[in-house]
Amino acid sequence: MPTNQTTVSSLLADLAPALRAALTRVGYDADTLLDVLGADAHAALGRSEPVPVRRAARDAGELGTLIRLLLLGDPMPEREVAAALAPVDMDRAVAAGLLERDGGQLRAALDLRPLDLGAGTRWVLSDLDDSMHRRTLDAEHVLGVGQASLSLLRATPTDPAGTVLDLGTGCGVQAIHAKSYGRTVTGTDVSKRALWLAEANAALNELDLELREGSWFEPVAGRRFDRVVANPPFVVGPARIEHTYRDSGLALDGASELVISGIPELLNPGGTAALLASWVHIEGEDWRARVSSWLPDHGVDAWIVQRDIADPALYVGTWLRDAGLDPREPAAQARAEQWLDAFTAADVAGIGFGFVYLRAIDGPTELLAEDLTHGFDDPLGAEATRYFERSAWLRAVATDPDRILASRFEVDPATALERVYLPGADGWEQRVARLHRGDGPRWQHEVDDTIAALLAGMRPDGLPLSELVELLAFGATGEAATSEFEAAAVGVVVGLVRHGLIHPR
């Protein structure tokens, strides 16, 4: 637990058992909320449109009271709140910082919402945002379950891990999720307020978390973990701190560089990390080279996935609104000017955003940095685990091409071959053949007819790759496969294995 705990912190954590009992009794959970609100009103909640939600909550009894109080931020009569939150004592709830009095009514002083990512309902306390009421977020604002948090939750591998570190835990949502797959979980943060909320969330969900206060890696100096997750203050901009949940005080992408370069020292052998990060695109430079320069030369297998690239002006406007600022106001315009001036001075052409997956290995660092900007439905967490498994196999055979040639392969059941035809001078002409993986990241690889024929012959109990290559070469040229032909086939197979379109057997 944090070494410096305030009286209010203890009051909020101590309130957790009674609050949990009330939420459970009333049915304040993700499934029941969806049932009560209905799909349309639930969607309106996500769009920050309170009226449809309020109307749907009118006839929902005590659950409706909590929906209006906690999700919409409506002031409610104390009598109704007391009934809905029984056995919580209202005076204790106010003293603990959960509620505040507004004349004869009570209103929420904190955001409290349910979350279910497959391990049952978890409740998450955080500071109030501006989704239902216009407000400017102060410097110590503690973010709740926002889009970035949800993205990381869905993209984090959940295979069992012994020790887990949530670096920069905030309200503790990643640490809470980590308890579903980790034996012990440690959360760190520089913000006392964040740790106050994380402590209360641990108590509310009856979870045992170790919480430590301090900056960056200092709270866990000398320790190593089996998994590290991090949603650091990755907003790219001038070196300043206006909001601790998003601003690092480091210029441009310095926070991402600091975290990515430091995490390898925190990993046990075979340990993995999953984090969100941003990086600038500099005129005339390759973003992949920039990110790869942040990693040590030895000991890391890295998979960097770029999900989006933002125009600098759009990026600045988005983050101004995130802080509750109106880009039309003079103060916001002045801030935008300073922000864009910093980008111009650094030749920033765009800002990349995505996921970084790291695994501790015994060998030279390997890195695959690639764009994944197309849409897909499946989260990346399970895919990252399989990626590292495939990467380990490729690493084991990298120095012995004959081993690849001696291996048998099979095509993944989700892989399909698509042939694209376009109109030409003589009618429909095939322009491209494409292998398409129908699940996970939905990778696509363009192939020629020779490679398509090679995959058609792949069977778990069939011929090894060397014999398939020989058959293809003889069918195409009437002669044995040359070393160049074999090398080209091996190169294609390596790429298809890495993306999971085919598998060694």
C-alpha positions, 0 to 999 in steps of 0.5 A: 500500500502507499506509504503516505495515506491520508485520512480521506483515503482510509475513509473511502477504502473503509467504505468499500464493503458497505458500498459493494453490498449496495451495488450488488444488492441493487444490480449495478453491474454491466449486464443489468445496466444494459438490460435495464437501459436497453441497447439504444439508451446504453448507446446514448450513454456512450455518446454522452447524451443524458436524456435517453438514459434519464428517461430509461432510468425513470422506472428502474427503481433504486438502480435507476437512482444510481444510474442518474446519480453515478452515471449522469451526475444528477443531484438526487434527494438524499432519501432516495440515495440513502435507500439505493445505497443502503447500508452505506451511511450518507454522512460517511459517504460524504466524509469519504469523498464519494458524495457531496451535499447540494442543498437538500440533495446529494450528488456524486463527487466521484465517477463509479461505473461497472466494467466486465471484461470477462472475469465478472463485474469490477467497479471502478472509482475515478474522478468525474469527467466531462462526459455528462457535465461540462467541466475543465479537468484539473491538474490532479484529475485521475482518469477512469475507464477511457478509450485508451484504458479500454484499448489496453485492457483488450490488448493485454495478454491474459495468459497466467503470469506470476508477478505483474506490474502496472506502471502508472496505475492511475485509478488501478483499472489495469491492476484490477484486470491483472488480478484475473491472470496474475498471482500478485499485482503491484501498481505504482503512481506518482500521484497520491490521489491516484493511489487513493482511488486505486486503494479504494478500488482494490477494496471495493473489488475485494482484491489484494494489490500492492500499491507504491508511490513514486515516479516512473521506475523508482518505486520498484527499483531492483525488482523484476516481474513476469509481466508489465502493463503500462498506460503512461502519460504518452501525450506528445507535446511540449515539456510541461505537466498540465494534467498528470494522467496524460502529461509527462513533463518530457518533450515530444515522445520522451515519455514513451522513450523512457518507458520503452527503454526502461521496461526491459530491465524490469522483466524476468527471463521470458517476461512480457510487457504490453503498453500504449505509446506514441511517437512522432513522425519526423520529416525525412525519418522512418518512425520504425527506426526512431522507436527501435533506437529506444531498445537495448541491443540485446535481450528483447523481442519487440512487436510494435503495432502502429494503429493510427497516425494523427495530423498535428493540428487534429492531435492538438485539438483532440487533446484540448477537448480531452481536458475540457477546453473549447478550442474556440476560446482565446486561452485554448487558442494560445495553448494550441499555438504554443503546441503547434509551434513546438511541433513545427520546431521539431519538424513533426509531420504526424503523431503515431499511436499504438501498442508495444509488446516486449518479451525478454529473451536471451539473444540479440534484440529483434524488432518488428514494427508495422502498421495495423491501421485497418479495422479488425474486431479481435483484441490483440492480447491473445495474438501477442502471446501467439506472436511471441511463440511464433517468433521464438520458433523462427528464432530457433531455426533462423541460423539453419535454413535446412531445418525450415526446409525439413519442416512440415507446415499447415495453412491456418483454418482462418486463412483464405486465398483471394484473387482480385480481377479487374477489367482489362483490354481482353476482359477480366484480368487477374491483377493480384492474389492475396492471402487473407487471415480472417481472424485476429489482426486480419493480415494480408499478404500478396502472393504469386501463383507459385506460392499459392501452389506451395500452400495448397500442398501443405499438410501436417502429415504431408511433404516437408517444405523441401520436397514441395519446393522441388515439386514446384520448381520441376513443374515450373522449369523442368529442373531441380530447385536452385538455391535462389528458388529455395531461399525465396520460398523460405523467405515467404514462409517465414513471413507467413509464419510470423503473421500466423497464416501458416504454422510449422508442424 
